[in-house]
């Protein structure tokens, strides 16, 4: 059952306020509810609308990890690292680098 936050956010879909931030927010709310598949869908839409949105890439990586899709999560983190580097967002770049290395080790391991 969706939360009231999700219901409120979903009402904004298709309105002038619909955009990367709305899709990111929905993805985060679904991730909190442990609905990784729904979260992944919204987060993919967020990064499609704004490929430079490093926080959305990070959240997409987390959602894909939660959905047991490590190779896709690694791709998301790598895209997020590139987006963060472009914006000069050092903290996001460092975090996603750590997450990516952890996945690389588990895949190789």
C-alpha positions as CSV (number, residue, x, y, z in Angstrom):
1,X,0.0,0.0,0.0
2,X,1.6,3.3,-1.1
3,X,2.3,5.9,1.6
4,X,0.5,9.2,1.6
5,X,3.8,10.8,0.4
6,X,3.7,8.6,-2.7
7,X,0.0,9.3,-3.3
8,X,0.7,13.0,-3.1
9,X,3.7,12.8,-5.4
10,X,1.9,10.5,-8.0
11,X,-0.8,13.2,-8.3
12,X,1.8,15.5,-9.8
13,X,2.7,13.1,-12.6
14,X,1.9,14.5,-16.0
15,X,1.5,18.1,-14.5
16,X,3.8,21.0,-15.2
17,X,5.7,20.0,-12.0
18,X,6.6,16.6,-13.4
19,X,10.3,16.2,-14.0
20,X,13.5,14.6,-12.8
21,X,13.1,15.8,-9.2
22,X,9.5,14.4,-9.0
23,X,10.6,11.0,-10.5
24,X,13.6,11.0,-8.1
25,X,11.4,11.7,-5.1
26,X,9.0,8.9,-6.1
27,X,12.0,6.5,-6.6
28,X,13.3,7.4,-3.1
29,X,9.9,6.8,-1.5
30,X,9.5,3.4,-3.2
31,X,13.0,2.5,-2.1
32,X,12.1,3.3,1.5
33,X,9.1,1.0,1.1
34,X,11.5,-1.7,-0.2
35,X,9.8,-1.8,-3.6
36,X,13.0,-1.8,-5.6
37,X,11.3,-2.6,-8.9
38,X,9.0,0.5,-8.7
39,X,11.9,2.6,-7.4
40,X,14.1,1.5,-10.3
41,X,11.4,2.5,-12.9
42,X,11.0,6.0,-11.5
43,X,14.8,6.5,-11.0
44,X,15.5,5.4,-14.6
45,X,13.0,8.1,-15.7
46,X,14.7,10.7,-13.5
47,X,18.1,10.1,-15.1
48,X,16.6,9.9,-18.5
49,X,15.1,13.4,-17.9
50,X,18.4,14.7,-16.4
51,X,21.5,12.7,-17.1
52,X,23.6,15.0,-14.9
53,X,21.5,14.3,-11.8
54,X,24.2,12.5,-9.8
55,X,21.9,11.9,-6.7
56,X,19.4,10.1,-9.0
57,X,22.2,7.9,-10.4
58,X,23.3,7.0,-6.9
59,X,19.7,6.1,-5.9
60,X,19.3,4.1,-9.1
61,X,22.4,2.1,-8.2
62,X,21.0,1.4,-4.7
63,X,17.6,0.4,-6.1
64,X,19.3,-2.0,-8.6
65,X,21.4,-3.5,-5.9
66,X,18.2,-4.0,-3.8
67,X,16.7,-5.6,-6.9
68,X,19.7,-8.0,-7.1
69,X,20.9,-6.6,-10.4
70,X,24.6,-5.9,-9.6
71,X,25.8,-5.5,-13.1
72,X,23.2,-2.8,-13.8
73,X,23.9,-1.2,-10.5
74,X,27.5,-0.9,-11.4
75,X,26.6,0.7,-14.7
76,X,24.4,3.2,-12.9
77,X,27.2,4.1,-10.4
78,X,29.7,4.5,-13.3
79,X,27.2,6.9,-15.0
80,X,26.7,8.7,-11.7
81,X,30.4,9.0,-11.2
82,X,30.8,10.7,-14.6
83,X,27.9,13.0,-13.9
84,X,29.3,13.9,-10.5
85,X,32.7,14.6,-12.0
86,X,31.1,16.9,-14.6
87,X,29.4,18.9,-11.9
88,X,32.4,18.9,-9.5
89,X,30.3,17.0,-6.9
90,X,33.3,15.3,-5.1
91,X,31.2,13.7,-2.3
92,X,28.8,11.9,-4.7
93,X,31.8,10.9,-6.8
94,X,33.6,9.4,-3.8
95,X,30.5,7.5,-2.5
96,X,29.6,6.0,-5.8
97,X,33.2,5.0,-6.4
98,X,33.1,3.1,-3.1
99,X,29.8,1.4,-4.1
100,X,31.1,0.5,-7.6
101,X,34.3,-1.0,-6.2
102,X,32.3,-3.1,-3.7
103,X,30.2,-4.5,-6.6
104,X,33.3,-5.1,-8.8
105,X,34.9,-7.1,-6.0
106,X,31.7,-9.2,-5.5
107,X,31.4,-9.9,-9.2
108,X,35.0,-10.8,-9.5
109,X,35.0,-12.7,-6.3
